[in-house]
Every structure is written in C-alpha cells, then in structure tokens.
Amino acid sequence: MKRYVIAVYVENKYGVLTRVAGLFMRRGFNIDSLTVGETENPDYSRITITLRGDEYAREQLINQLKKLHNVKKVKLLNSDNTVEREMMLIKVINTPENRSEIMDASEIYRAKIIDYNTSVICVEITGEPVKIKAFIEVMKPLGIVEICRTGVVALERGSNILE
C-alpha cells in the first residue's frame, strides 16, 4: 500500500471536520494522521490527511471529498515536491544512567528539552515523519513514558499554489 498526503481546503464552519471524517468512516478508510488549522483567510481551514491505500481507493476518496458540502479544494500532494513536518512531545524516564544519552540524542536530532525533573525528561522534536520515527526508536530502550504527535502538515515546494 502506498502512502498519500491530501490537502483539503474547507469552509471554516461548525461540522465540516465531522463530515470529512465521517466520509472516511463510511468508506472504511483508515486515517494515519489528520491535522486541521485556519488558513491565511480566517473563512477557510486546511485539513491535511495522510493515509495508506491503493490508487483506486485514493481516487475514490478524492472524488468523494470533492462532492462534500463546504469543501472548496482537494489536492493530492506529490511527495517529491512537498515539504512535510510533524511535531512530537515525548516523555522519557530520567535516570542517571540514561540522562546523557537522552540529551545527546536530543542534540543529534535537533530536538529540544522542554521539561526536566528527576523522574522524566520531556523532549520536543520537529521534522519529517521518518525523523520522528527514528527518534522514537532511539528512545524506546531508555523508557518512553508518553508520546503526543501532531500529525503531518505539508505544503508544496516553491510557487505551487493549492488549485
């Protein structure tokens, strides 16, 4: 199955997100991540959806999204021409034995320690999803307490405009 990133430009109104998410449920699609935020125009929001599936499922989903009320634009983002970022907060057990390893890994991954106490260290990391996954793998043996991820946000590179 291939991974797809879809940008959906919608009216910023009550219930729109519910309709979009309901479409996924009715069609049996699983969403890997979904992020929503107001755009440069407060009348509109942008929903960025990542999912896995075949090309037929992708086409069906895009066509169904375009038919929804309050949806203004839908665009499949090409991974070769897209900047993707995700943010994660992760709490890791803080012990004298693993403290320096957490701090060293944070520096290598350009992460930031945002909370520190004698029992846990909380780290913020931003980057491509593969970087986030790699950081998680490094932290697993050290004792992950909790993870919170934002989901992917994505924009096409250069002067491409969501059409």
CYANA upper distance limits for C-alpha pairs under 8 A (distance plus 0.5 A):
  1 MET  CA     52 ARG  CA      6.32
  1 MET  CA     53 GLY  CA      5.40
  1 MET  CA     54 ASP  CA      6.12
  2 LYS  CA     52 ARG  CA      5.85
  2 LYS  CA     53 GLY  CA      6.02
  2 LYS  CA     54 ASP  CA      6.67
  3 ARG  CA     50 THR  CA      7.46
  3 ARG  CA     51 LEU  CA      6.18
  3 ARG  CA     52 ARG  CA      4.88
  3 ARG  CA     53 GLY  CA      7.18
  4 TYR  CA     50 THR  CA      6.05
  4 TYR  CA     51 LEU  CA      5.94
  4 TYR  CA     52 ARG  CA      6.59
  4 TYR  CA     53 GLY  CA      8.25
  4 TYR  CA     58 ARG  CA      8.24
  4 TYR  CA     76 LEU  CA      7.77
  4 TYR  CA     77 LEU  CA      8.01
  5 VAL  CA     48 THR  CA      7.44
  5 VAL  CA     49 ILE  CA      6.15
  5 VAL  CA     50 THR  CA      4.99
  5 VAL  CA     51 LEU  CA      7.24
  5 VAL  CA     76 LEU  CA      6.59
  5 VAL  CA     77 LEU  CA      6.04
  5 VAL  CA     78 ASN  CA      8.20
  5 VAL  CA     79 SER  CA      8.26
  5 VAL  CA    154 ALA  CA      8.45
  6 ILE  CA     48 THR  CA      6.28
  6 ILE  CA     49 ILE  CA      5.68
  6 ILE  CA     50 THR  CA      6.92
  6 ILE  CA     74 VAL  CA      7.55
  6 ILE  CA     75 LYS  CA      6.18
  6 ILE  CA     76 LEU  CA      5.02
  6 ILE  CA     77 LEU  CA      6.26
  7 ALA  CA     46 ARG  CA      7.25
  7 ALA  CA     47 ILE  CA      6.34
  7 ALA  CA     48 THR  CA      5.22
  7 ALA  CA     49 ILE  CA      7.02
  7 ALA  CA     73 LYS  CA      8.50
  7 ALA  CA     74 VAL  CA      6.25
  7 ALA  CA     75 LYS  CA      5.69
  7 ALA  CA     76 LEU  CA      6.88
  7 ALA  CA     77 LEU  CA      7.42
  7 ALA  CA    154 ALA  CA      8.49
  8 VAL  CA     46 ARG  CA      6.14
  8 VAL  CA     47 ILE  CA      5.49
  8 VAL  CA     48 THR  CA      6.85
  8 VAL  CA     49 ILE  CA      8.41
  8 VAL  CA     71 VAL  CA      7.59
  8 VAL  CA     72 LYS  CA      8.14
  8 VAL  CA     73 LYS  CA      6.28
  8 VAL  CA     74 VAL  CA      5.02
  8 VAL  CA     75 LYS  CA      7.02
  9 TYR  CA     44 TYR  CA      7.30
  9 TYR  CA     45 SER  CA      6.47
  9 TYR  CA     46 ARG  CA      5.13
  9 TYR  CA     47 ILE  CA      6.90
  9 TYR  CA     71 VAL  CA      6.67
  9 TYR  CA     72 LYS  CA      6.03
  9 TYR  CA     73 LYS  CA      5.43
  9 TYR  CA     74 VAL  CA      6.81
 10 VAL  CA     16 VAL  CA      7.92
 10 VAL  CA     44 TYR  CA      6.06
 10 VAL  CA     45 SER  CA      5.89
 10 VAL  CA     46 ARG  CA      6.70
 10 VAL  CA     47 ILE  CA      8.02
 10 VAL  CA     70 ASN  CA      6.10
 10 VAL  CA     71 VAL  CA      4.89
 10 VAL  CA     72 LYS  CA      5.83
 10 VAL  CA     73 LYS  CA      7.53
 11 GLU  CA     16 VAL  CA      7.90
 11 GLU  CA     43 ASP  CA      6.52
 11 GLU  CA     44 TYR  CA      4.98
 11 GLU  CA     45 SER  CA      6.64
 11 GLU  CA     70 ASN  CA      5.74
 11 GLU  CA     71 VAL  CA      7.01
 11 GLU  CA     72 LYS  CA      7.61
 12 ASN  CA     16 VAL  CA      7.97
 12 ASN  CA     38 GLU  CA      7.74
 12 ASN  CA     42 PRO  CA      7.63
 12 ASN  CA     43 ASP  CA      5.71
 12 ASN  CA     44 TYR  CA      4.97
 12 ASN  CA     45 SER  CA      5.67
 13 LYS  CA     43 ASP  CA      8.48
 15 GLY  CA     19 ARG  CA      6.89
 16 VAL  CA     20 VAL  CA      6.87
 16 VAL  CA     70 ASN  CA      7.22
 17 LEU  CA     21 ALA  CA      6.56
 18 THR  CA     22 GLY  CA      6.33
 19 ARG  CA     23 LEU  CA      6.77
 19 ARG  CA     68 LEU  CA      8.17
 20 VAL  CA     24 PHE  CA      7.39
 20 VAL  CA     65 LEU  CA      7.63
 20 VAL  CA     68 LEU  CA      8.16
 21 ALA  CA     25 MET  CA      6.98
 22 GLY  CA     26 ARG  CA      6.57
 23 LEU  CA     27 ARG  CA      6.62
 23 LEU  CA     64 GLN  CA      8.22
 23 LEU  CA     65 LEU  CA      8.16
 24 PHE  CA     28 GLY  CA      6.44
 24 PHE  CA     29 PHE  CA      5.47
 24 PHE  CA     30 ASN  CA      7.40
 24 PHE  CA     31 ILE  CA      8.03
 24 PHE  CA     61 LEU  CA      8.39
 25 MET  CA     29 PHE  CA      6.70
 25 MET  CA     30 ASN  CA      8.15
 29 PHE  CA     51 LEU  CA      8.44
 30 ASN  CA     51 LEU  CA      7.07
 30 ASN  CA     52 ARG  CA      8.07
 31 ILE  CA     49 ILE  CA      7.45
 31 ILE  CA     50 THR  CA      6.73
 31 ILE  CA     51 LEU  CA      5.48
 31 ILE  CA     52 ARG  CA      8.22
 32 ASP  CA     49 ILE  CA      8.02
 32 ASP  CA     50 THR  CA      5.84
 32 ASP  CA     51 LEU  CA      5.43
 32 ASP  CA     52 ARG  CA      7.83
 33 SER  CA     48 THR  CA      8.43
 33 SER  CA     49 ILE  CA      6.27
 33 SER  CA     50 THR  CA      5.68
 33 SER  CA     51 LEU  CA      7.55
 33 SER  CA    151 GLY  CA      5.41
 33 SER  CA    152 VAL  CA      6.90
 34 LEU  CA     47 ILE  CA      7.33
 34 LEU  CA     48 THR  CA      6.17
 34 LEU  CA     49 ILE  CA      5.10
 34 LEU  CA     50 THR  CA      7.06
 34 LEU  CA    151 GLY  CA      6.44
 34 LEU  CA    152 VAL  CA      7.58
 35 THR  CA     47 ILE  CA      6.14
 35 THR  CA     48 THR  CA      5.76
 35 THR  CA     49 ILE  CA      7.20
 35 THR  CA    150 THR  CA      7.58
 35 THR  CA    151 GLY  CA      6.39
 35 THR  CA    152 VAL  CA      7.12
 35 THR  CA    153 VAL  CA      7.15
 36 VAL  CA     45 SER  CA      7.19
 36 VAL  CA     46 ARG  CA      6.16
 36 VAL  CA     47 ILE  CA      4.96
 36 VAL  CA     48 THR  CA      6.96
 37 GLY  CA     45 SER  CA      5.87
 37 GLY  CA     46 ARG  CA      6.16
 37 GLY  CA     47 ILE  CA      7.33
 38 GLU  CA     42 PRO  CA      6.40
 38 GLU  CA     43 ASP  CA      8.36
 38 GLU  CA     44 TYR  CA      6.59
 38 GLU  CA     45 SER  CA      4.69
 38 GLU  CA     46 ARG  CA      6.83
 39 THR  CA     43 ASP  CA      8.48
 39 THR  CA     44 TYR  CA      6.39
 39 THR  CA     45 SER  CA      5.71
 39 THR  CA     46 ARG  CA      6.72
 48 THR  CA    152 VAL  CA      7.47
 48 THR  CA    153 VAL  CA      6.57
 48 THR  CA    154 ALA  CA      7.53
 49 ILE  CA    152 VAL  CA      8.07
 50 THR  CA    152 VAL  CA      7.71
 53 GLY  CA     57 ALA  CA      6.57
 53 GLY  CA     58 ARG  CA      7.09
 54 ASP  CA     58 ARG  CA      6.80
 55 GLU  CA     59 GLU  CA      6.65
 56 TYR  CA     60 GLN  CA      6.67
 57 ALA  CA     61 LEU  CA      6.57
 58 ARG  CA     62 ILE  CA      6.71
 59 GLU  CA     63 ASN  CA      6.61
 60 GLN  CA     64 GLN  CA      6.61
 61 LEU  CA     65 LEU  CA      6.56
 62 ILE  CA     66 LYS  CA      6.76
 62 ILE  CA     74 VAL  CA      7.35
 62 ILE  CA     75 LYS  CA      8.39
 62 ILE  CA     76 LEU  CA      8.47
 63 ASN  CA     67 LYS  CA      7.15
 64 GLN  CA     68 LEU  CA      7.28
 65 LEU  CA     71 VAL  CA      7.60
 65 LEU  CA     74 VAL  CA      7.62
 66 LYS  CA     71 VAL  CA      6.82
 66 LYS  CA     72 LYS  CA      7.98
 66 LYS  CA     73 LYS  CA      7.48
 66 LYS  CA     74 VAL  CA      6.85
 67 LYS  CA     71 VAL  CA      8.00
 73 LYS  CA    162 LEU  CA      8.17
 73 LYS  CA    163 GLU  CA      7.37
 75 LYS  CA    162 LEU  CA      7.36
 75 LYS  CA    163 GLU  CA      7.84
 77 LEU  CA     81 ASN  CA      8.17
 77 LEU  CA     82 THR  CA      7.07
 77 LEU  CA    155 LEU  CA      8.38
 77 LEU  CA    156 GLU  CA      7.36
 78 ASN  CA     82 THR  CA      6.59
 78 ASN  CA    156 GLU  CA      8.25
 79 SER  CA     83 VAL  CA      8.41
 81 ASN  CA    156 GLU  CA      6.28
 81 ASN  CA    157 ARG  CA      6.06
 82 THR  CA    154 ALA  CA      7.01
 82 THR  CA    155 LEU  CA      6.10
 82 THR  CA    156 GLU  CA      4.71
 82 THR  CA    157 ARG  CA      5.81
 83 VAL  CA    154 ALA  CA      5.98
 83 VAL  CA    155 LEU  CA      5.93
 83 VAL  CA    156 GLU  CA      6.59
 83 VAL  CA    157 ARG  CA      6.73
 84 GLU  CA    127 GLY  CA      8.07
 84 GLU  CA    128 GLU  CA      6.19
 84 GLU  CA    129 PRO  CA      8.15
 84 GLU  CA    152 VAL  CA      6.87
 84 GLU  CA    153 VAL  CA      6.26
 84 GLU  CA    154 ALA  CA      4.87
 84 GLU  CA    155 LEU  CA      7.29
 85 ARG  CA    126 THR  CA      7.15
 85 ARG  CA    127 GLY  CA      5.34
 85 ARG  CA    128 GLU  CA      5.22
 85 ARG  CA    129 PRO  CA      7.22
 85 ARG  CA    152 VAL  CA      6.14
 85 ARG  CA    153 VAL  CA      5.99
 85 ARG  CA    154 ALA  CA      6.92
 86 GLU  CA    126 THR  CA      6.11
 86 GLU  CA    127 GLY  CA      5.99
 86 GLU  CA    128 GLU  CA      6.52
 86 GLU  CA    129 PRO  CA      6.59
 86 GLU  CA    132 ILE  CA      8.07
 86 GLU  CA    149 ARG  CA      7.76
 86 GLU  CA    150 THR  CA      6.54
 86 GLU  CA    151 GLY  CA      6.10
 86 GLU  CA    152 VAL  CA      5.32
 86 GLU  CA    153 VAL  CA      6.83
 87 MET  CA    124 GLU  CA      7.69
 87 MET  CA    125 ILE  CA      6.21
 87 MET  CA    126 THR  CA      4.84
 87 MET  CA    127 GLY  CA      7.15
 87 MET  CA    132 ILE  CA      8.36
 87 MET  CA    149 ARG  CA      6.37
 87 MET  CA    150 THR  CA      5.96
 87 MET  CA    151 GLY  CA      7.74
 88 MET  CA    124 GLU  CA      6.26
 88 MET  CA    125 ILE  CA      5.89
 88 MET  CA    126 THR  CA      6.97
 88 MET  CA    132 ILE  CA      7.77
 88 MET  CA    147 ILE  CA      7.58
 88 MET  CA    148 CYS  CA      6.11
 88 MET  CA    149 ARG  CA      4.80
 88 MET  CA    150 THR  CA      6.80
 89 LEU  CA    122 CYS  CA      7.24
 89 LEU  CA    123 VAL  CA      6.14
 89 LEU  CA    124 GLU  CA      5.15
 89 LEU  CA    125 ILE  CA      7.12
 89 LEU  CA    147 ILE  CA      6.37
 89 LEU  CA    148 CYS  CA      5.73
 89 LEU  CA    149 ARG  CA      6.98
 90 ILE  CA    122 CYS  CA      6.03
 90 ILE  CA    123 VAL  CA      5.81
 90 ILE  CA    124 GLU  CA      7.14
 90 ILE  CA    144 ILE  CA      7.78
 90 ILE  CA    145 VAL  CA      8.12
 90 ILE  CA    146 GLU  CA      6.30
 90 ILE  CA    147 ILE  CA      5.03
 90 ILE  CA    148 CYS  CA      6.95
 91 LYS  CA    120 VAL  CA      6.71
 91 LYS  CA    121 ILE  CA      6.05
 91 LYS  CA    122 CYS  CA      4.82
 91 LYS  CA    123 VAL  CA      6.92
 91 LYS  CA    144 ILE  CA      6.49
 91 LYS  CA    145 VAL  CA      5.80
 91 LYS  CA    146 GLU  CA      5.68
 91 LYS  CA    147 ILE  CA      7.00
 92 VAL  CA    102 ILE  CA      8.49
 92 VAL  CA    120 VAL  CA      5.96
 92 VAL  CA    121 ILE  CA      5.86
 92 VAL  CA    122 CYS  CA      6.93
 92 VAL  CA    139 MET  CA      7.65
 92 VAL  CA    142 LEU  CA      7.31
 92 VAL  CA    143 GLY  CA      6.07
 92 VAL  CA    144 ILE  CA      5.00
 92 VAL  CA    145 VAL  CA      5.93
 92 VAL  CA    146 GLU  CA      7.85
 93 ILE  CA    119 SER  CA      6.49
 93 ILE  CA    120 VAL  CA      5.01
 93 ILE  CA    121 ILE  CA      6.96
 93 ILE  CA    142 LEU  CA      7.21
 93 ILE  CA    143 GLY  CA      5.84
 93 ILE  CA    144 ILE  CA      6.89
 93 ILE  CA    145 VAL  CA      7.03
 94 ASN  CA     98 ASN  CA      7.10
 94 ASN  CA     99 ARG  CA      6.20
 94 ASN  CA    117 ASN  CA      8.12
 94 ASN  CA    118 THR  CA      6.75
 94 ASN  CA    119 SER  CA      5.50
 94 ASN  CA    120 VAL  CA      4.96
 94 ASN  CA    121 ILE  CA      6.25
 95 THR  CA     99 ARG  CA      6.19
 95 THR  CA    118 THR  CA      7.97
 95 THR  CA    119 SER  CA      7.48
 95 THR  CA    120 VAL  CA      8.50
 96 PRO  CA    100 SER  CA      8.32
 98 ASN  CA    102 ILE  CA      6.78
 98 ASN  CA    142 LEU  CA      6.94
 99 ARG  CA    103 MET  CA      6.80
100 SER  CA    104 ASP  CA      6.41
101 GLU  CA    105 ALA  CA      6.49
102 ILE  CA    106 SER  CA      6.54
102 ILE  CA    139 MET  CA      7.85
102 ILE  CA    142 LEU  CA      8.38
103 MET  CA    107 GLU  CA      6.78
103 MET  CA    113 ILE  CA      8.31
104 ASP  CA    108 ILE  CA      6.74
105 ALA  CA    109 TYR  CA      6.56
105 ALA  CA    135 PHE  CA      8.36
105 ALA  CA    138 VAL  CA      8.15
106 SER  CA    110 ARG  CA      6.36
106 SER  CA    111 ALA  CA      5.17
106 SER  CA    112 LYS  CA      6.86
106 SER  CA    113 ILE  CA      7.85
106 SER  CA    123 VAL  CA      7.94
107 GLU  CA    111 ALA  CA      6.52
107 GLU  CA    112 LYS  CA      8.01
109 TYR  CA    125 ILE  CA      8.20
109 TYR  CA    131 LYS  CA      8.34
109 TYR  CA    135 PHE  CA      7.73
110 ARG  CA    125 ILE  CA      7.67
111 ALA  CA    123 VAL  CA      7.11
111 ALA  CA    124 GLU  CA      6.17
111 ALA  CA    125 ILE  CA      4.98
111 ALA  CA    126 THR  CA      7.55
112 LYS  CA    123 VAL  CA      6.05
112 LYS  CA    124 GLU  CA      5.65
112 LYS  CA    125 ILE  CA      6.93
113 ILE  CA    121 ILE  CA      7.56
113 ILE  CA    122 CYS  CA      6.41
113 ILE  CA    123 VAL  CA      4.89
113 ILE  CA    124 GLU  CA      6.76
114 ILE  CA    121 ILE  CA      8.38
114 ILE  CA    122 CYS  CA      6.23
114 ILE  CA    123 VAL  CA      6.12
114 ILE  CA    124 GLU  CA      6.98
115 ASP  CA    121 ILE  CA      6.34
115 ASP  CA    122 CYS  CA      5.40
115 ASP  CA    123 VAL  CA      7.59
116 TYR  CA    120 VAL  CA      6.85
116 TYR  CA    121 ILE  CA      5.15
116 TYR  CA    122 CYS  CA      6.84
117 ASN  CA    121 ILE  CA      6.85
125 ILE  CA    132 ILE  CA      7.65
126 THR  CA    132 ILE  CA      7.77
127 GLY  CA    131 LYS  CA      6.53
127 GLY  CA    132 ILE  CA      7.02
128 GLU  CA    132 ILE  CA      7.06
129 PRO  CA    133 LYS  CA      6.71
129 PRO  CA    152 VAL  CA      7.88
130 VAL  CA    134 ALA  CA      6.61
131 LYS  CA    135 PHE  CA      6.71
132 ILE  CA    136 ILE  CA      6.83
133 LYS  CA    137 GLU  CA      6.88
134 ALA  CA    138 VAL  CA      6.94
135 PHE  CA    139 MET  CA      6.76
136 ILE  CA    140 LYS  CA      6.57
137 GLU  CA    141 PRO  CA      8.26
138 VAL  CA    142 LEU  CA      8.31
139 MET  CA    143 GLY  CA      7.18
139 MET  CA    144 ILE  CA      6.93
140 LYS  CA    144 ILE  CA      6.20
156 GLU  CA    160 ASN  CA      6.57
156 GLU  CA    161 ILE  CA      8.01
